[in-house]
Amino acid sequence: MRRLTAPAVPLVLVAVITSGCAAPAATPSTTANEQPATSAPQLDARTQLAGLVATAKDHRFTAGYTYRPTVGAPRTVTVALAGDGSWRVDVPGGALGGKADIALVGDKDGLFQCRTSGANPACAKAPDGSLPAWADPRVQHPFVDWLDPLTDRRAALSVAVAPLLTGARGTCFSVESDSAALTPPVDPGVYCYDADGTLTGAKADFGTLVLAAPVSPPPASVQPPAPVSGDSLLAAAAPTSTSSGQ
């Protein structure tokens, strides 16, 4: 009588079954030469401001700004930064305690303060290319001569990102003078810039400026709007009995 034996299981089948029960492959580990991905470090506030102001130096435009002085009613300041580097800033009520409208003009011949209201408009040239403190409305500085110290990392300034001024856009920065600075290179305050270098807001001792409308193309050049005379500069404050009419 023949003896029945179980059929042999093929080795191939055993191998397949065994491989199906194997543990899942381990995730490859990071090699010694690989570094985990990291985001680029954010620029500090001083560097951010310097970059925006550097762009502002080359940005030529015409724009109107709502100006709220520390004393007096709001008004519109018009700024024209011409293609040839000349500039003009019109300040209604900018002299004689708000009684005279003026335009400040800077060109290759110097700096001029021009009375644009009244029967006899005239311009007076500022001595040494700058206005004395008693004749300076200061609203023109953020557009012209404060640009250099705001880009100079050696200037005695401390900078921090600040909340947006109402009506401004872009990024605002709080700028303060370091204690080492005897004369601050810019007025301490808040300065706001758009990505294209447009000043959209500023708040300092002179008051508040906020961009009121989209900017327009710049003029090719600007000139003093009235004849240059030998008249004295007009005082920013109202005249007194000892000011000789300035």
TABEL-V287388 format. One record per helix or strand of 3 or more residues. SS is the DSSP state (H for helix, E for strand). FROM is the first residue (numbers start at 1). LEN is the number of residues. If there is no record, write none. Layout:
# TABEL-V287388
SS_FROM_LEN / SS_FROM_LEN
This chain:
# TABEL-V287388
H_11_10 / H_45_13 / E_62_8 / E_75_7 / E_87_9 / H_96_3 / E_100_8 / E_110_6 / E_122_4 / H_127_3 / H_133_3 / H_141_3 / H_146_6 / E_157_6 / E_171_7 / E_189_5 / E_199_6 / E_207_5
